[in-house]
Amino acid sequence: MRTAGHSHSRHHRARFDTLDQIIVVAVLALFGLGTLLWLTGELAGRLFGDGSPGAEPSELVGIVLRFATDPGDPAAAWPAGAHNTLHSPVAFYFCLACLLVLGLVVALGTRQLWRSLVASDPAESKEELS
């Protein structure tokens, strides 16, 4: 009888772990999107606007939520004092595209480097010779 209870407990715990993982992934995705939007705003403001929008890291969630409600006006996602520093949605999205391409290039380069390091692993070479 104890075994059946133990099995039920393990099953319950496994579902809890899945929920934990979903929550962690959602929080990380929200933080990642907030960071990407913040970096994009900083870059667009400095290159094409009147300087840094000056948003604090604690404002990332608000930026993401406001951006999601009106992606056509990215400046509206920043706090009221920063609206004037981001003039053009085109400049914002240009900077966003540049950051995404840069991230993709870094990810692909890292992947290629990792594969070349793994391929040149001496332990793996000995296995191929056997």
KEKE-3310 file (N, C-alpha, C; in steps of 0.2 Angstrom, whole numbers, plus 5000, padded with zeros to 4 digits):
npx = (5004:5010:5018:5010:5005:5017:5020:5009:5012:5024:5020:5012:5021:5029:5020:5020:5033:5033:5024:5032:5043:5036:5033:5045:5051:5042:5044:5057:5057:5049:5057:5068:5063:5059:5072:5078:5069:5072:5086:5085:5077:5087:5097:5091:5086:5098:5105:5096:5087:5084:5093:5096:5082:5081:5075:5072:5079:5069:5057:5055:5045:5033:5036:5036:5023:5016:5021:5016:5003:5002:5011:5014:5017:5031:5037:5028:5028:5038:5041:5033:5042:5051:5046:5048:5061:5062:5059:5054:5045:5050:5064:5066:5062:5071:5083:5079:5079:5092:5098:5093:5098:5111:5112:5108:5119:5129:5124:5125:5138:5144:5138:5144:5158:5157:5154:5166:5175:5171:5172:5186:5190:5201:5198:5187:5192:5201:5191:5186:5197:5198)
npy = (4994:5006:5008:5011:5024:5031:5031:5038:5050:5053:5055:5066:5076:5076:5083:5095:5099:5101:5112:5121:5122:5128:5140:5146:5147:5155:5167:5169:5172:5183:5192:5191:5196:5209:5214:5214:5223:5235:5236:5239:5251:5259:5259:5264:5276:5283:5283:5288:5296:5307:5304:5292:5283:5281:5272:5262:5246:5240:5243:5235:5225:5233:5240:5229:5225:5237:5238:5227:5230:5240:5239:5247:5259:5261:5270:5273:5263:5266:5274:5290:5301:5297:5296:5306:5304:5293:5294:5288:5275:5267:5268:5262:5249:5245:5245:5235:5224:5224:5220:5208:5201:5202:5194:5182:5179:5178:5167:5157:5157:5153:5141:5134:5135:5128:5115:5113:5112:5101:5091:5091:5085:5075:5063:5058:5057:5045:5035:5035:5029:5016)
npz = (5000:5003:4993:4982:4986:4986:4973:4968:4974:4967:4954:4956:4959:4948:4939:4945:4944:4930:4928:4936:4927:4916:4921:4924:4911:4905:4913:4910:4896:4896:4903:4894:4882:4887:4889:4876:4870:4878:4875:4861:4862:4868:4858:4847:4852:4855:4842:4833:4839:4852:4862:4876:4881:4894:4903:4917:4923:4931:4925:4914:4913:4912:4900:4891:4892:4888:4875:4869:4868:4859:4846:4835:4839:4846:4855:4864:4873:4882:4898:4902:4901:4892:4880:4870:4866:4857:4841:4829:4823:4813:4814:4826:4823:4814:4821:4830:4821:4817:4830:4831:4820:4823:4835:4830:4821:4831:4838:4828:4825:4837:4839:4827:4831:4843:4837:4830:4840:4847:4837:4835:4847:4856:4862:4855:4843:4845:4847:4834:4827:4832)
capx = (5000:5014:5021:5005:5005:5023:5019:5005:5016:5029:5016:5010:5027:5031:5016:5022:5039:5031:5022:5037:5046:5033:5033:5052:5052:5038:5047:5063:5055:5047:5064:5072:5059:5060:5079:5078:5066:5076:5092:5082:5076:5093:5101:5087:5086:5105:5107:5091:5083:5087:5097:5094:5075:5082:5071:5076:5077:5063:5052:5055:5038:5029:5038:5034:5016:5014:5023:5012:4996:5002:5018:5014:5020:5035:5039:5023:5030:5042:5038:5031:5047:5055:5042:5051:5067:5061:5054:5052:5045:5055:5071:5066:5062:5078:5087:5077:5081:5100:5100:5091:5103:5118:5111:5108:5126:5133:5122:5127:5145:5145:5137:5150:5164:5156:5155:5173:5179:5169:5175:5193:5191:5206:5195:5183:5197:5203:5186:5185:5202:5197)
capy = (5000:5012:5009:5015:5031:5034:5032:5044:5056:5055:5058:5073:5080:5077:5088:5101:5101:5104:5118:5125:5124:5133:5147:5148:5148:5162:5173:5171:5174:5190:5196:5192:5201:5216:5216:5215:5230:5240:5237:5242:5258:5263:5260:5269:5283:5286:5283:5291:5300:5313:5301:5287:5284:5282:5267:5258:5239:5238:5245:5231:5222:5238:5241:5224:5225:5242:5237:5222:5233:5245:5238:5252:5265:5258:5275:5273:5258:5268:5279:5296:5306:5294:5296:5311:5302:5288:5298:5285:5267:5264:5268:5257:5242:5244:5243:5228:5219:5223:5217:5201:5198:5201:5188:5176:5178:5176:5160:5152:5157:5149:5134:5132:5135:5122:5109:5112:5110:5094:5087:5090:5082:5069:5057:5056:5054:5039:5031:5034:5025:5010)
capz = (5000:5004:4986:4978:4989:4984:4965:4967:4976:4962:4949:4957:4959:4941:4936:4948:4940:4923:4930:4937:4921:4912:4924:4923:4904:4904:4916:4906:4890:4897:4904:4888:4877:4890:4888:4869:4869:4881:4871:4855:4863:4869:4852:4843:4855:4854:4835:4828:4843:4857:4867:4879:4884:4902:4907:4922:4923:4935:4921:4909:4912:4909:4893:4887:4891:4884:4868:4866:4867:4853:4843:4830:4842:4851:4860:4869:4878:4887:4903:4899:4900:4887:4873:4865:4863:4851:4836:4823:4823:4808:4817:4831:4821:4811:4827:4832:4816:4818:4836:4830:4816:4827:4840:4826:4819:4837:4840:4823:4826:4843:4837:4823:4835:4847:4833:4828:4846:4848:4831:4836:4853:4855:4865:4850:4838:4847:4846:4827:4825:4834)
cpx = (5004:5017:5016:5004:5011:5023:5014:5008:5021:5026:5014:5016:5030:5027:5018:5028:5038:5029:5027:5041:5043:5033:5040:5053:5048:5041:5054:5062:5052:5053:5068:5069:5060:5067:5080:5075:5069:5082:5090:5081:5082:5097:5097:5087:5093:5107:5102:5086:5087:5091:5094:5087:5076:5077:5075:5074:5071:5057:5051:5048:5033:5030:5035:5026:5013:5015:5018:5005:4996:5009:5019:5017:5025:5037:5034:5024:5034:5039:5037:5037:5051:5052:5045:5057:5067:5056:5051:5051:5049:5062:5071:5066:5068:5083:5086:5080:5089:5102:5098:5096:5109:5117:5111:5115:5130:5131:5125:5135:5147:5144:5142:5156:5163:5157:5162:5177:5177:5172:5183:5195:5195:5202:5190:5187:5199:5198:5185:5191:5201:5192)
cpy = (5006:5013:5013:5022:5034:5035:5038:5051:5058:5058:5065:5078:5081:5082:5095:5104:5104:5111:5123:5127:5129:5140:5150:5150:5155:5168:5174:5174:5182:5194:5197:5197:5208:5218:5218:5222:5235:5241:5241:5249:5262:5264:5265:5276:5287:5287:5288:5296:5306:5310:5295:5288:5284:5277:5263:5250:5237:5240:5240:5227:5227:5239:5235:5224:5231:5241:5232:5225:5238:5244:5243:5258:5263:5263:5275:5268:5260:5273:5286:5300:5303:5294:5300:5308:5297:5291:5293:5277:5264:5263:5262:5250:5240:5242:5237:5223:5219:5219:5209:5197:5197:5195:5182:5174:5175:5169:5155:5152:5153:5142:5131:5131:5129:5115:5108:5110:5103:5089:5086:5087:5075:5063:5054:5054:5047:5034:5030:5029:5018:5006)
cpz = (5000:4997:4982:4980:4986:4976:4964:4968:4970:4956:4950:4957:4952:4937:4939:4945:4933:4924:4931:4931:4916:4914:4923:4916:4902:4907:4912:4899:4891:4899:4898:4883:4880:4889:4881:4868:4872:4877:4864:4856:4864:4863:4848:4845:4854:4847:4831:4832:4847:4862:4870:4882:4892:4906:4912:4921:4926:4930:4915:4908:4909:4902:4889:4886:4887:4877:4865:4864:4861:4850:4837:4832:4848:4856:4865:4875:4884:4892:4899:4897:4894:4880:4868:4862:4858:4846:4831:4824:4818:4810:4822:4829:4817:4816:4829:4828:4816:4824:4835:4826:4819:4832:4836:4823:4825:4838:4835:4824:4832:4842:4832:4827:4840:4843:4831:4834:4847:4843:4832:4843:4853:4857:4859:4844:4839:4846:4838:4824:4827:4829)
residu = (MET:ARG:THR:ALA:GLY:HIS:SER:HIS:SER:ARG:HIS:HIS:ARG:ALA:ARG:PHE:ASP:THR:LEU:ASP:GLN:ILE:ILE:VAL:VAL:ALA:VAL:LEU:ALA:LEU:PHE:GLY:LEU:GLY:THR:LEU:LEU:TRP:LEU:THR:GLY:GLU:LEU:ALA:GLY:ARG:LEU:PHE:GLY:ASP:GLY:SER:PRO:GLY:ALA:GLU:PRO:SER:GLU:LEU:VAL:GLY:ILE:VAL:LEU:ARG:PHE:ALA:THR:ASP:PRO:GLY:ASP:PRO:ALA:ALA:ALA:TRP:PRO:ALA:GLY:ALA:HIS:ASN:THR:LEU:HIS:SER:PRO:VAL:ALA:PHE:TYR:PHE:CYS:LEU:ALA:CYS:LEU:LEU:VAL:LEU:GLY:LEU:VAL:VAL:ALA:LEU:GLY:THR:ARG:GLN:LEU:TRP:ARG:SER:LEU:VAL:ALA:SER:ASP:PRO:ALA:GLU:SER:LYS:GLU:GLU:LEU:SER)
# end
